[in-house]
Amino acid sequence: MAALHVTEAALRREQLSERDESDQVFFYVDGIPTKGRWIALERIDYWADVHLTLRAAGLLSEGYGGDVLAADIEGSLARCFYVSRYDLFDLPRYVEVREEIERHDLDRDAVAAFLDWSGSFDFDSFCDAYVGKYNSEEEFAEQLVDDCGMLANVPEHIARYFDMEAFARDLFLGDYYMAEGGYVFASI
């Protein structure tokens, strides 16, 4: 059998889930990135679950005391808990946030965008900051103007001079943040 390179191991994904948003981690043992397996995180709650999966694959023995590291990550939420510099994955914190998403029926990608932006997650902070998903900063600005009634009493022939593009640009200079995917958060 030919030697297996890290890139080949990363490309050799197994069918883990039909769900597009499935978070997966390529966990490896013994400091050998090719000695590992892709594991879907949707049913993983503890490191013991990861150990059992790797043991079932014949990659570690009973009572293994070495490190279990992460070589690669799939999924926007899982990526927020991965430190690639050290091949570390914060499984307990990932599970805690995943359970909050399920408990409150939150948009998983919005939570991932919030984590990328804020660096941490708690339900109340997310609810306070999350405004919604928009196609552009200008679309958000138009919605805000409509919701606030800013131009409601302004005659149409004057309202058309309102520069929505400039207003949107100014909003996102500090009051709001738009993450990749169109998720908008208020800077609190």
GIRAJO-V571254 format. One record per residue. RES is the residue in three letters. PSI is psi in whole degrees, 0 to 359 (* if undefined). Layout:
RES	PSI
RES	PSI
This chain:
MET	138
ALA	155
ALA	143
LEU	121
HIS	159
VAL	316
THR	324
GLU	321
ALA	321
ALA	328
LEU	339
ARG	72
ARG	141
GLU	158
GLN	105
LEU	328
SER	149
GLU	349
ARG	130
ASP	325
GLU	11
SER	128
ASP	135
GLN	148
VAL	138
PHE	98
PHE	141
TYR	162
VAL	166
ASP	22
GLY	16
ILE	102
PRO	344
THR	354
LYS	74
GLY	191
ARG	146
TRP	132
ILE	125
ALA	135
LEU	356
GLU	335
ARG	12
ILE	124
ASP	337
TYR	161
TRP	331
ALA	326
ASP	320
VAL	314
HIS	316
LEU	319
THR	317
LEU	325
ARG	319
ALA	332
ALA	359
GLY	21
LEU	344
LEU	159
SER	167
GLU	134
GLY	20
TYR	129
GLY	5
GLY	184
ASP	145
VAL	116
LEU	167
ALA	121
ALA	333
ASP	157
ILE	142
GLU	136
GLY	135
SER	323
LEU	313
ALA	324
ARG	331
CYS	345
PHE	17
TYR	131
VAL	96
SER	331
ARG	327
TYR	4
ASP	40
LEU	146
PHE	127
ASP	79
LEU	314
PRO	319
ARG	321
TYR	312
VAL	319
GLU	314
VAL	319
ARG	319
GLU	323
GLU	319
ILE	314
GLU	317
ARG	321
HIS	7
ASP	53
LEU	158
ASP	114
ARG	317
ASP	327
ALA	319
VAL	318
ALA	318
ALA	320
PHE	317
LEU	317
ASP	320
TRP	312
SER	334
GLY	350
SER	172
PHE	131
ASP	148
PHE	313
ASP	317
SER	320
PHE	312
CYS	323
ASP	324
ALA	326
TYR	125
VAL	324
GLY	188
LYS	130
TYR	157
ASN	336
SER	165
GLU	322
GLU	321
GLU	318
PHE	315
ALA	318
GLU	317
GLN	318
LEU	316
VAL	316
ASP	313
ASP	323
CYS	348
GLY	28
MET	325
LEU	13
ALA	322
ASN	11
VAL	129
PRO	145
GLU	318
HIS	342
ILE	320
ALA	330
ARG	345
TYR	353
PHE	126
ASP	91
MET	322
GLU	315
ALA	320
PHE	315
ALA	315
ARG	316
ASP	321
LEU	320
PHE	9
LEU	338
GLY	332
ASP	330
TYR	159
TYR	134
MET	119
ALA	166
GLU	136
GLY	354
GLY	11
TYR	126
VAL	135
PHE	141
ALA	136
SER	108
ILE	*
